[in-house]
Amino acid sequence: MWSGNILAMDAKQYNALSDQQRKWLHAAAELMEKK
């Protein structure tokens, strides 16, 4: 996966993800923010 912030991700990269991958990515981001 990518390192760094989701917001820094290229829009094309994000659009290429499957729905499952997007859910995982957002879940991971939430976990990182809580630490």
Secondary structure, DSSP 8 states (H G I E B T S, - for coil): ---S-GGGS-HHHHHHS-HHHHHHHHHHHHHHHH-
